[in-house]
Amino acid sequence: MDNRHRLSSRCLERGAVNPVTLAVVVIVVALAIAAWFLIFKPYRDAAAGMTPGTPSAQKATASREAPPANVDALSVDQLLAEARTAMNDQRLVAPAGNNAFEFYMKVLQKQPGNQVAADALRETFSYGAAATEQTINQREFTEAQREIDLLAKADPENYTLTILRSKLDAQRKTLDREQQQALDAQKAQQLAQQNAAAAAKQQAEQAAEAQRLQAAKEQAAPAGAAQQPAAAAERPAAPAARQAAPQADAISDAVLIRQVSPRYPTAAMRANQEGWVDVELTVGTDGTVGNVTVVDSQPKHVFDRSAIDAVSRWEYKPATRNGEPMAVTLRRRLQFNLGR
């Protein structure tokens, strides 16, 4: 008995390891190795796949391989393997049915306490949110809404969801505003083309009227010249000024040289109203327009101000009598039509 006690004391003095202590150390090492392969390594691989500059992060687009034929029939280990593959292929939240988030959530449905899936969803949430934000910026609104809903299932209380929803709403409003602006610009262009066509038609009509008056004056001139000798024979003693008196005065009409198209009232455009305005104006000896008044209009008081503003800026070549400028009063009608 004394010999065994002395032997044990000598072993302790020499530093021999207690068998119980050795067993505890072996168990701890085994647990650490298992934790490395089951928990830490999958997370490190997933994070490495999302780190900028790595080969996975440099892929132009996510893999579009077909999803497993029957996801519900997969085991937990198979689902985790699918999730890791999707992470490496940048398929975080898309495409639908074949992405890491859906695989991890399917794992939690089969095994609610699975720590690998729960931690993976938490640690990769920010990367999934970044991918969803890129989808929003590309204006793929339906897909973006699906991805937001998927993120909400993984972490419904995460504040990032509020930011993503706000960005999605803002992008939708921006697109609606751009489309409305394009439509308004198209309508304005059509209206300008119609106004230009109406102005050209009016100028052509005025030029034709001026030619008709000039032709009528030229036809009347020979008759006046034929009557002059008879008048001179009856009054041989009349002075030269009296002999020229019977000749008609040479009068030329005012000719429009600058026409300003009226602005279509915004309220009338929104109400799809059309109409016309008759105005009376005075063309001065310098060709400027003044005393513009509305004689009649339909509908009343809708287009009056726009017509007056436009006509007041017209310019004419003044009317003349015997080569001398004179003021004249004219009446014109302005049409307001919407293009359809």
C-alpha positions in Angstrom: 0.0 0.0 0.0 2.8 2.3 0.8 4.5 1.4 -2.4 1.5 2.3 -4.6 1.1 5.6 -2.8 4.7 6.4 -3.3 4.5 5.5 -7.0 1.5 7.7 -7.5 3.3 10.6 -5.9 6.3 10.1 -8.1 4.1 10.1 -11.2 2.6 13.4 -10.2 6.0 14.9 -9.5 7.2 13.8 -12.9 4.2 15.6 -14.7 2.1 12.6 -15.8 -1.3 13.5 -17.2 -4.4 12.4 -15.3 -6.6 10.1 -17.5 -9.8 12.1 -16.7 -8.1 15.4 -17.7 -7.0 13.8 -21.0 -10.5 12.6 -21.8 -11.9 16.1 -21.2 -9.3 17.6 -23.5 -10.1 15.1 -26.2 -13.8 15.8 -26.0 -13.3 19.6 -26.2 -11.1 19.2 -29.3 -13.6 17.0 -31.0 -16.4 19.5 -30.3 -14.3 22.3 -31.7 -13.5 20.4 -34.9 -17.2 19.6 -35.3 -18.2 23.2 -34.8 -15.7 24.3 -37.4 -17.1 22.0 -40.1 -20.7 22.3 -39.2 -21.0 26.0 -38.3 -18.1 28.3 -38.9 -16.9 26.9 -42.3 -20.3 27.3 -44.0 -20.5 30.9 -42.8 -17.0 31.7 -43.9 -17.7 30.2 -47.3 -20.9 32.2 -47.6 -19.2 35.4 -46.5 -16.3 34.8 -48.9 -18.8 34.5 -51.7 -20.2 37.9 -50.9 -16.9 39.7 -50.4 -16.2 42.3 -53.2 -13.3 41.3 -55.3 -13.6 37.6 -54.9 -14.3 35.4 -58.0 -17.9 34.8 -57.0 -18.6 38.5 -56.5 -17.2 39.2 -59.9 -19.8 37.1 -61.7 -21.9 39.3 -64.0 -25.2 37.6 -63.3 -26.4 34.9 -60.8 -26.7 31.4 -62.0 -30.0 30.5 -63.5 -29.9 26.8 -63.0 -33.2 25.0 -62.6 -34.3 24.5 -59.0 -34.4 21.1 -57.5 -37.4 19.1 -58.8 -39.0 18.6 -55.3 -37.7 20.9 -52.7 -40.0 19.6 -50.0 -38.6 16.1 -50.4 -35.0 17.3 -49.7 -33.5 16.5 -46.4 -32.1 19.2 -44.1 -28.5 18.4 -45.2 -29.5 18.6 -48.8 -31.2 21.9 -48.3 -28.2 23.3 -46.6 -26.0 22.1 -49.5 -28.4 23.8 -52.0 -28.3 27.0 -49.9 -24.4 27.0 -49.9 -24.3 26.5 -53.6 -26.8 29.4 -54.1 -24.7 31.6 -51.9 -21.6 30.9 -54.0 -23.5 31.6 -57.2 -24.8 34.9 -55.9 -28.4 33.6 -55.8 -29.3 35.2 -52.5 -33.0 36.2 -53.1 -33.4 35.4 -56.8 -34.5 33.6 -58.9 -37.8 32.6 -57.2 -37.7 29.1 -55.8 -33.9 28.7 -56.3 -32.2 31.0 -53.9 -30.3 30.8 -50.6 -32.9 32.5 -48.5 -35.7 30.2 -49.5 -33.6 27.1 -48.9 -32.6 28.3 -45.5 -36.2 29.1 -44.6 -37.2 25.7 -45.8 -34.6 24.2 -43.4 -36.2 26.1 -40.5 -39.6 24.8 -41.5 -38.3 21.3 -41.3 -36.1 21.9 -38.3 -37.1 25.1 -36.5 -34.1 25.0 -34.2 -31.4 24.7 -36.9 -28.8 27.1 -35.8 -26.9 27.0 -39.2 -29.9 28.2 -41.2 -30.9 30.8 -38.6 -27.4 32.3 -38.3 -26.9 32.3 -42.1 -30.2 34.2 -42.7 -29.2 36.8 -40.0 -25.6 37.3 -41.3 -26.5 37.5 -45.0 -29.6 39.7 -44.6 -27.7 42.9 -45.5 -26.4 41.2 -48.7 -29.9 40.2 -49.7 -31.1 43.7 -49.0 -28.3 45.1 -51.3 -29.4 42.7 -54.1 -33.0 43.8 -53.7 -32.0 47.5 -53.8 -30.2 46.8 -57.1 -33.4 45.3 -58.4 -35.3 48.4 -57.4 -32.8 50.6 -59.2 -33.3 48.6 -62.3 -37.0 49.3 -62.0 -38.0 45.7 -61.9 -40.8 46.5 -59.5 -42.7 43.2 -59.4 -39.5 41.2 -58.7 -38.3 43.8 -56.1 -41.6 43.5 -54.3 -41.2 39.7 -54.2 -37.7 40.0 -52.8 -38.8 42.5 -50.1 -41.6 40.0 -49.1 -39.0 37.2 -48.9 -36.7 39.3 -46.7 -39.6 40.2 -44.5 -40.2 36.5 -43.9 -36.6 36.0 -42.8 -36.5 39.1 -40.5 -39.8 41.0 -40.3 -38.6 43.6 -37.8 -35.5 44.6 -39.6 -35.5 48.4 -40.2 -33.9 47.9 -43.7 -37.3 46.7 -45.0 -38.8 50.2 -44.3 -35.9 51.8 -46.4 -36.4 49.3 -49.2 -40.2 49.9 -49.3 -39.7 53.6 -49.4 -37.2 53.4 -52.3 -39.5 51.1 -54.2 -42.4 53.6 -53.8 -40.2 56.5 -54.8 -39.0 54.7 -57.9 -42.5 53.9 -58.9 -43.6 57.6 -58.5 -40.6 58.7 -60.4 -41.4 56.4 -63.3 -45.1 57.6 -63.3 -43.9 61.3 -63.3 -41.5 60.6 -66.2 -44.2 58.9 -68.2 -46.7 61.8 -67.6 -44.0 64.3 -68.6 -43.4 62.4 -71.8 -47.1 62.4 -72.5 -47.5 66.1 -71.9 -44.5 66.8 -74.1 -46.0 64.8 -76.9 -49.3 66.6 -76.6 -47.6 70.0 -76.6 -45.6 69.1 -79.7 -48.8 68.0 -81.5 -50.5 71.2 -80.5 -47.6 73.3 -81.7 -47.7 71.5 -85.1 -51.4 72.1 -85.4 -51.0 75.8 -84.5 -48.2 76.2 -87.0 -50.4 74.5 -89.7 -53.3 76.8 -88.9 -51.0 79.9 -89.0 -49.6 78.8 -92.4 -53.2 78.3 -93.7 -54.2 81.7 -92.5 -51.2 83.3 -94.1 -52.0 81.6 -97.4 -55.6 82.7 -97.3 -54.5 86.3 -96.6 -52.0 86.2 -99.5 -54.6 84.9 -101.8 -57.0 87.6 -100.8 -54.3 90.3 -101.4 -53.6 88.9 -104.8 -57.4 88.9 -105.6 -57.7 92.6 -104.6 -54.6 93.5 -106.6 -56.0 91.7 -109.7 -59.3 93.6 -109.3 -57.5 96.9 -109.1 -55.4 96.1 -112.2 -58.6 95.3 -114.1 -60.3 98.6 -113.0 -57.2 100.7 -114.0 -57.8 100.6 -117.9 -61.4 101.7 -117.5 -60.3 104.7 -115.5 -57.6 105.5 -118.1 -60.2 105.3 -121.0 -62.5 107.8 -119.3 -59.8 110.4 -118.8 -59.6 111.8 -122.4 -63.4 112.4 -122.5 -63.2 114.3 -119.2 -60.3 116.4 -120.6 -62.3 117.2 -123.8 -65.2 118.5 -121.8 -63.0 120.8 -119.6 -60.1 121.9 -121.8 -59.4 124.9 -119.6 -59.0 122.8 -116.3 -55.5 122.8 -114.8 -53.4 119.6 -114.9 -54.2 118.9 -111.2 -58.0 119.0 -112.0 -57.5 116.6 -114.9 -55.8 113.9 -112.6 -58.6 114.2 -110.0 -61.0 111.6 -111.4 -58.3 108.9 -111.2 -59.0 106.5 -108.2 -56.6 106.6 -105.2 -54.0 103.7 -105.3 -54.6 101.7 -102.0 -52.8 98.6 -100.8 -53.9 96.5 -97.9 -52.0 95.7 -94.8 -50.0 92.5 -95.1 -49.2 90.3 -92.1 -45.4 89.7 -91.9 -45.1 88.3 -88.4 -47.7 86.1 -86.7 -47.5 84.9 -83.1 -49.5 81.7 -82.3 -51.8 82.0 -79.3 -51.0 80.0 -76.2 -53.5 77.3 -75.5 -55.0 77.9 -72.0 -54.0 75.1 -69.6 -57.5 74.8 -68.1 -59.1 74.5 -71.6 -56.5 71.8 -72.5 -57.2 69.8 -69.4 -61.0 70.1 -70.1 -60.5 69.2 -73.8 -62.2 72.5 -74.8 -62.0 73.9 -78.3 -63.4 77.1 -79.8 -62.7 80.3 -81.7 -62.3 84.1 -81.1 -63.1 86.9 -83.5 -61.0 90.0 -82.8 -60.9 93.5 -84.2 -57.5 95.3 -84.5 -56.0 98.5 -85.7 -52.8 98.3 -87.8 -50.9 101.6 -87.4 -48.8 103.4 -90.0 -45.7 101.7 -88.6 -47.3 98.2 -89.0 -47.8 97.6 -85.2 -51.1 96.3 -83.9 -53.2 98.2 -81.3 -56.7 98.5 -80.0 -57.3 94.7 -80.0 -60.8 93.9 -78.9 -62.9 90.7 -78.9 -65.9 90.9 -81.1 -67.2 87.4 -80.5 -66.0 84.1 -79.1 -67.1 80.6 -78.5 -67.1 79.5 -75.7 -67.2 82.9 -74.0 -64.2 84.2 -72.1 -62.2 81.0 -72.4 -59.7 81.9 -75.1 -60.2 85.7 -75.1 -57.1 86.7 -73.2 -54.8 84.2 -75.1 -56.1 85.6 -78.4 -55.6 89.2 -77.4 -52.1 88.6 -76.2 -51.1 86.8 -79.4 -52.7 89.3 -81.8 -51.1 92.3 -80.0 -47.7 91.0 -81.0 -48.5 90.6 -84.7 -46.6 92.8 -87.2 -47.9 94.1 -90.5 -46.6 95.8 -93.6 -48.8 98.9 -93.2 -51.6 99.7 -95.7 -50.9 102.6 -98.1 -52.8 105.2 -100.1 -50.9 106.6 -103.0 -47.7 105.2 -101.5 -48.3 106.8 -98.1 -48.9 104.6 -95.0 -52.3 104.8 -93.4 -54.0 103.1 -90.4 -56.6 100.5 -91.1 -59.0 98.4 -88.9 -59.2 94.6 -89.6 -61.1 91.7 -88.2 -59.6 88.2 -87.8 -60.7 84.9 -86.4 -58.4 82.7 -84.3 -59.2 79.0 -84.0 -58.3 76.9 -80.9 -58.3 73.2 -81.7 -56.9 70.2 -79.8 -55.1 67.5 -81.9 -56.6 64.0 -81.6 
